Amino acid sequence: RRALYNWIYDILQHPLCQKRWVVNIRRANFIVKSSSRVCSRHFQSSDQIEPPTPAGRRRLKPGAVPLLFQWNNFTVPAPRPGVWERTERPSTEPMQIAEPSEEALDHDYCASAEPAALDLSLHHAEELRAEIARLKEQLEEITISSKFCLERFAGSDEDIRFFTSQSQCILLQPIDEFFLFMNYLSLGLMEKDLAHRFKIHQSTVSPIINTWANFLYTVLGAVGIWLDEENIKAHLPEVFHDYADTQVILDCTELRCQTPNSLLLLSEVFSGYKSHCTFKGLIGVAPHGPVTFISSLYQGSISDKEILKQSGIVALMNPSMAIMVDKGLLVEDCVPCKVHIPTFLSKRAQLSGPEVRKTQSIARLRVHVERLIRRFVRTRWSWVRSSEIASAVFRTQTPGGVEGPANHCAKSLFTPTGILKNIYCGKKVA
């Protein structure tokens, strides 16, 4: 009979659930004391253990918490359904196909679909085809990336070289190789930049440049660009009427190079005029503009006069012609022709009027070779690597100039560049 009545439970007898009891009771400033009790009405019947006999006492299951209070009308809300229960899914029941009626079996051949509906259907079909093609490409990429095969590493030269110890052979068309070479020569682009632009490996750029430099040096170097006196006079500009016998305007140019580690090589290529390591070359320009003479490259310490002697241009001159030079080329005693050169002051206070006019007129005419030299200096090959210089053998008394890989590399670019200037400018050279 005692089991029919409500029981009270001591809070202190349940220390593990004491905080949850206090939270559910929801009383302000509630402090648990030794006399604090909770009625059995606030517990679910499933949390209480009925006594086996009428005279026994009710007990609570371990972890039981009071849930039934006046603020929730002594009821417990239904448990929230899980994700699986909340997700809508298509019915798995087999669809019942209705049998066609007699009216459906009959066709209305006079009926036609609306144009708008046809357009929508075609548009939707095209979208589906594009989506299928895109999914096929993604599937192929995933299939290739999941397999260890050549197609997976075909786009990475570094991976090909790692797995096979061989570089990936990506060949350019000859016209593209020539275009790469001209980019390197004219714009001064770095090898890594060219490799990214043409989508080849960086190690492939240098052989392409060397191959085309040697090829153009062999082909264009065999072209005779020296003009005879008849051709020069036939195209002589009017501004040269006072110097009508001028055959060529000569000047030396210096191309900077990196400083070599060897002190011997440093003494050979160091230029006192530029205060840097340089290669020197002699360039000749006809009065009407084309380049008519290009010498080999020499070490920076050699004089301009010695370059003129060793270049071989003296053998092309005769007494009936004249050359125009700057004050730095004192070559009257080593050429068999007349020399147009600005007048020297020679310890005088000032030049005379005719001498000043002569100097100014020669300076105005020599500006053409200065402009051409400026174009030479702007090109990429004007900087030669120090490793190439260190491997070169310098011989000052050799008529051919500086010998070795450094000179061959620079000369292979120096000579074709001058001839290409004639082609670009459309100058008359023959």
Buried (B, 14 or more C-beta within 10 A) or exposed (E): EEBEEEBEBEBEEBEEBBEBBBEBBEEEEEEEEEEBEBEBEBBEEEBBEEBEEEEEEBEBEEEBBBBBBEEEEEEEEEEEEEEEEEEEEEEEEEEEEEEEEEEEEEEEEEEEEEEEEEEEEEEEEEEEEEEEEEEEEEEEEEEBEEEEEEEBBEEEBEEBBEEEEEEBEEEBEEEEBBEBBEBBBBEBBEBEBBBEEBEBBBEBBEEBBBEBBBBBBEEBBEEEBBBEEEBBBEBBEEEBEEBEBBBBBBBBBBBBBBBBEEEEBBEBBBBEEEEBBBBBBBBBBBBBBBBBBBBBBBBBBBBBBBBBBBBBBBEBBEEEBBBBBBEEBBBEEEBEBBBBBBBEEEEEEEBEEEBEEBBEBBEEBBEBBBEBBEBBEEBBBBEBBBEBBBEBEBBEEEEBBBBBBBBBBBBBBBBBBBBBBBEEEEBEBE
